[in-house]
Amino acid sequence: MAIDQIEDKESLKDELDVEWFEREYLECFVDLSEKMERPEVLLSIGIYSYAGNNYPVPVMTAGEFSCISAPSKSKKSYLKSAFAAAYIGGKSLNYFEDIKGHRKEDFYIIDCDTEQSKFYASNTFARVEKITGQKYEHYYPFKMRHLTPDKRVAFIDNLLRSTRFEEKVKIVFIDGVADLIEDSNDLVMSNYIAQKLLSWTDKYNIHVCIIIHNAYNTIKPTGHLGSSVVKKAESVILLEPEEENKEILKVSHLYSRGRSFQEFYFRINDQDALPYQCDEYGNIASSFINFEKYVPLGNSNDAFDAPENIDPPVEDDVPF
């Protein structure tokens, strides 16, 4: 892909003519007299209070990207499944009461796994259906283990610009983003991937949520790639196993452009192998656990069901 294209300065100069400048001038100029609309909130975690009212804490908005950062083998894909399920809706609030999707239409979700075989990837993707309690027809999972890094980027590129998905996608998950390049310590290619994320989110007005490993024994995402994406992400979500009990995972808002959500915990329940929000001691609310045999709802419209009074109207003067 193109390191050759990135370094080909002469061909780039040919494109940067007067016509290009005039077009980009209009695109780049910010007219302060124009009232800017707030970004569309796709996913929130918890609430905050302002002027006597409660509002959701935005974590994923359209036109931005976020990052789940965690050590290896620390249930990152389980949290990703919870986020995808929350955006769909259904019974997801029975597993994570603080994670709420704000989907108003049957928008598409693209879920890309870069490292697992078809068997393990399929099990991961099926978890979304189990959490929501339904089969959502616009959830599109893809395994890309067999592709080379440059072809993985090209595949995502083609997905987003294809007529099949054009103006229908809202959230894209990439588990894990380091597999989009050969070396996560390559400064040029790391910046290239970070720019790709910015380009995808801006061009298609979508949210991209990526998963990346932490550097060993730190909370810092690994390599130059980690540094590049952290600087540009809307939200960086840190996932850490608890010292006393590694089965309990703490989720915190490491960095945010807006408000931060309060940290919360989850663990995998042995009886159904699904993630549940819990307290810091691993206790799951008894009202959450229901071990009845999973039966799909069958109707995607049921995914819009959600408790009332958690998402009040957002006024212009409410801090974001």
C-alpha positions in Angstrom: 0.0 0.0 0.0 1.7 2.1 -0.1 4.6 3.5 1.3 5.6 4.3 -2.2 2.4 6.3 -2.7 2.9 8.1 0.6 6.5 9.1 -0.3 5.8 10.0 -3.9 6.0 13.7 -3.5 6.2 14.6 -7.2 2.9 12.9 -8.1 1.3 14.6 -5.1 2.5 18.0 -6.4 0.7 17.4 -9.7 -2.6 17.0 -7.8 -2.2 20.1 -5.7 -3.2 22.6 -8.4 -5.2 25.8 -8.1 -8.5 24.0 -8.7 -7.7 21.6 -5.8 -6.9 24.5 -3.5 -10.1 26.4 -4.3 -12.1 23.3 -3.6 -10.3 22.5 -0.4 -10.5 26.1 0.7 -14.3 25.9 0.8 -14.1 22.5 2.6 -11.6 23.7 5.2 -12.9 27.2 6.0 -15.0 27.4 9.2 -17.8 30.0 9.0 -18.3 31.1 12.6 -21.6 32.7 11.7 -23.0 29.3 10.8 -24.7 27.5 13.6 -22.9 24.1 14.0 -25.0 21.0 14.8 -23.8 18.8 17.6 -22.3 15.5 16.5 -24.8 12.6 16.5 -24.4 10.6 19.6 -24.2 6.9 18.8 -23.2 5.4 22.2 -23.2 6.7 25.7 -22.0 5.3 29.0 -23.7 6.5 32.2 -25.2 9.9 32.8 -24.2 13.3 34.2 -26.3 16.0 35.8 -26.7 19.6 34.7 -29.2 22.2 35.8 -31.3 19.6 37.5 -31.5 17.3 34.5 -29.7 14.0 33.6 -27.9 13.6 30.3 -26.1 10.7 28.7 -22.3 10.9 28.6 -21.3 10.7 24.9 -18.5 8.2 24.2 -19.0 7.5 20.5 -20.2 10.1 18.1 -20.5 10.2 14.3 -17.4 11.6 12.5 -15.0 10.4 15.2 -13.1 7.3 16.3 -12.4 5.7 19.6 -9.9 3.2 21.0 -10.2 0.3 23.4 -6.8 -0.2 24.9 -5.9 -3.2 27.0 -3.3 -5.9 27.8 -3.4 -9.1 25.7 -6.1 -11.7 26.6 -8.0 -9.2 28.8 -11.5 -9.7 27.3 -11.3 -6.8 24.9 -13.5 -8.5 22.4 -16.2 -9.0 25.1 -16.4 -5.3 25.7 -16.5 -4.7 21.9 -19.4 -7.1 21.7 -21.2 -5.2 24.5 -20.8 -1.9 22.6 -22.1 -3.4 19.3 -25.0 -5.0 21.1 -25.8 -1.8 22.9 -26.0 0.1 19.6 -28.4 -2.5 18.3 -30.5 -2.5 21.5 -32.8 -5.3 22.4 -31.9 -6.9 25.8 -28.4 -5.4 26.0 -29.3 -3.3 29.0 -29.8 -6.5 30.9 -26.0 -7.0 30.7 -24.7 -3.5 30.9 -27.1 -1.0 32.5 -24.8 2.0 31.8 -24.0 1.4 28.1 -26.8 2.8 25.9 -27.1 2.9 22.1 -28.8 5.8 20.5 -29.9 4.2 17.2 -33.0 5.8 15.6 -33.0 3.8 12.3 -31.9 0.5 11.0 -28.3 1.6 10.4 -25.5 -0.9 9.6 -22.7 -2.1 11.8 -19.5 -3.4 10.4 -17.4 -5.6 12.7 -13.9 -6.6 11.5 -11.7 -9.2 13.2 -8.1 -9.3 11.9 -6.6 -12.2 13.8 -9.0 -15.0 14.7 -9.8 -18.0 12.6 -13.3 -18.4 11.2 -14.4 -20.6 14.1 -13.3 -18.3 16.9 -14.3 -15.1 15.0 -17.8 -16.7 14.5 -18.1 -17.3 18.2 -17.1 -13.7 19.0 -19.6 -12.3 16.4 -22.4 -14.6 17.7 -22.0 -13.1 21.1 -23.7 -9.9 19.9 -26.8 -11.8 18.9 -26.9 -13.5 22.3 -26.6 -10.2 24.2 -29.3 -8.4 22.2 -31.6 -11.5 22.2 -32.2 -11.1 18.5 -30.7 -11.5 15.0 -30.1 -8.0 13.7 -30.0 -8.2 9.9 -27.8 -5.1 9.5 -24.9 -6.4 11.6 -22.1 -7.4 9.2 -19.2 -9.3 10.7 -16.0 -10.0 8.7 -12.9 -12.0 9.5 -9.8 -10.8 7.7 -7.1 -13.1 9.1 -6.1 -14.4 5.6 -5.5 -11.0 4.2 -2.2 -9.1 4.3 -2.2 -5.8 6.2 -2.4 -3.6 3.0 -5.3 -5.7 1.7 -7.1 -5.4 5.0 -7.1 -1.6 4.6 -8.2 -1.9 1.0 -11.0 -4.2 2.0 -12.3 -1.8 4.6 -11.9 1.1 2.0 -14.0 -0.8 -0.5 -16.7 -1.8 2.1 -17.3 1.9 3.0 -17.5 3.2 -0.5 -19.5 0.3 -2.0 -23.1 1.0 -2.9 -24.1 -1.9 -0.7 -23.1 0.1 2.4 -23.1 3.7 1.2 -24.8 6.1 3.7 -26.0 3.1 5.7 -23.2 2.5 8.1 -22.9 4.2 11.5 -20.3 2.2 13.5 -17.3 0.2 12.4 -15.3 -2.0 14.8 -11.7 -3.0 14.0 -10.3 -5.7 16.2 -7.2 -5.1 16.1 -5.9 -2.1 14.3 -2.2 -3.1 14.6 -2.9 -5.8 12.0 -3.5 -3.1 9.4 0.3 -2.5 9.1 3.4 -4.7 9.1 5.1 -2.9 12.1 3.3 -0.8 14.7 6.6 0.9 15.4 6.9 2.2 11.8 6.3 6.0 12.3 5.3 6.7 8.7 2.8 3.8 8.4 1.4 4.4 11.9 0.6 8.0 11.0 -0.8 6.7 7.7 -3.3 4.4 9.6 -4.2 7.2 12.0 -4.9 9.4 9.0 -7.0 6.6 7.4 -9.2 6.5 10.5 -9.7 10.3 10.4 -10.4 10.1 6.7 -13.0 7.3 7.0 -14.8 9.0 9.9 -14.9 12.4 8.2 -15.8 11.3 4.7 -18.6 8.9 5.7 -19.7 10.6 9.0 -19.3 7.3 10.9 -17.7 6.2 14.1 -14.8 3.7 14.1 -14.0 1.9 17.3 -10.5 0.2 17.2 -8.9 -2.3 19.6 -5.2 -2.1 20.4 -2.9 -3.8 22.9 -1.1 -2.0 25.6 2.6 -1.9 25.8 3.8 -4.5 28.3 3.1 -3.6 31.9 1.8 -0.1 31.1 -1.5 1.6 30.2 0.0 3.0 27.0 -1.2 1.6 23.7 1.7 -0.1 22.0 4.2 1.4 19.5 4.1 4.5 17.4 0.7 3.4 16.2 -0.6 3.6 19.7 0.8 7.1 20.2 -0.7 8.2 16.9 -4.2 7.0 17.5 -4.4 8.2 21.1 -3.6 11.7 20.1 -6.5 11.8 17.6 -9.2 9.6 19.2 -12.4 11.1 20.6 -12.3 8.5 23.4 -9.6 6.2 24.7 -11.2 3.5 26.8 -8.8 1.5 29.1 -9.6 -2.1 30.1 -7.6 -3.5 33.1 -7.9 -6.8 35.0 -8.2 -6.2 38.8 -5.1 -7.1 40.7 -6.9 -9.2 43.3 -9.1 -11.0 40.8 -8.1 -11.1 37.1 -11.6 -12.2 36.2 -12.9 -8.8 37.1 -12.3 -6.2 34.4 -12.2 -2.4 35.2 -13.3 -0.1 32.4 -12.2 3.6 32.6 -12.2 6.6 30.4 -8.5 7.2 30.0 -8.8 10.2 27.6 -11.8 12.1 26.3 -12.5 15.2 24.2 -15.7 15.8 26.2 -17.0 14.4 29.5 -15.6 11.2 30.9 -17.8 8.3 32.1 -17.4 6.9 35.6 -15.4 3.7 35.7 -17.3 0.4 35.8 -16.6 -3.3 36.0 -17.6 -6.4 34.3 -16.9 -10.1 34.3 -17.7 -13.2 32.2 -20.5 -15.3 33.8 -19.5 -19.0 33.8 -23.1 -20.2 33.2 -23.6 -18.5 29.8 -20.1 -17.2 28.9 -21.4 -13.7 28.4 -20.1 -10.4 29.9 -22.1 -8.8 32.7 -21.6 -5.5 34.4 -20.7 -6.1 38.1 -19.4 -4.2 41.1 -15.7 -4.1 42.0 -16.1 -7.4 43.9 -17.5 -9.2 40.9 -21.1 -9.2 42.1 -23.7 -9.2 39.3 -27.1 -7.7 40.0 -29.5 -10.6 40.6 -32.1 -9.0 38.3 -29.6 -9.2 35.4 -29.1 -13.0 35.4 -31.5 -15.0 33.4 -30.4 -18.5 32.3 -33.4 -19.3 30.2 -32.5 -20.8 26.8 -31.7 -18.1 24.4 -34.5 -17.5 21.9 -34.0 -14.8 19.2 -36.7 -12.0 19.2 -36.8 -12.2 15.4 -38.0 -8.6 14.9 -35.3 -6.0 14.5 -37.8 -3.3 15.6 -37.7 -4.8 19.1 -34.2 -3.5 19.3 -35.5 0.0 19.9 -36.9 -0.9 23.3 -35.1 0.9 26.1 -35.9 2.3 29.6 -37.4 5.7 29.6 -36.0 8.9 31.1 -32.4 8.2 30.4 -32.0 10.3 27.3 -33.7 13.7 27.8 -33.6 16.3 25.1 -30.2 18.0 24.7 -30.5 21.8 24.8 -28.0 24.1 23.0 -26.6 25.4 26.2 -25.9 22.1 27.8 -22.2 21.3 27.9 -21.2 18.4 25.8 
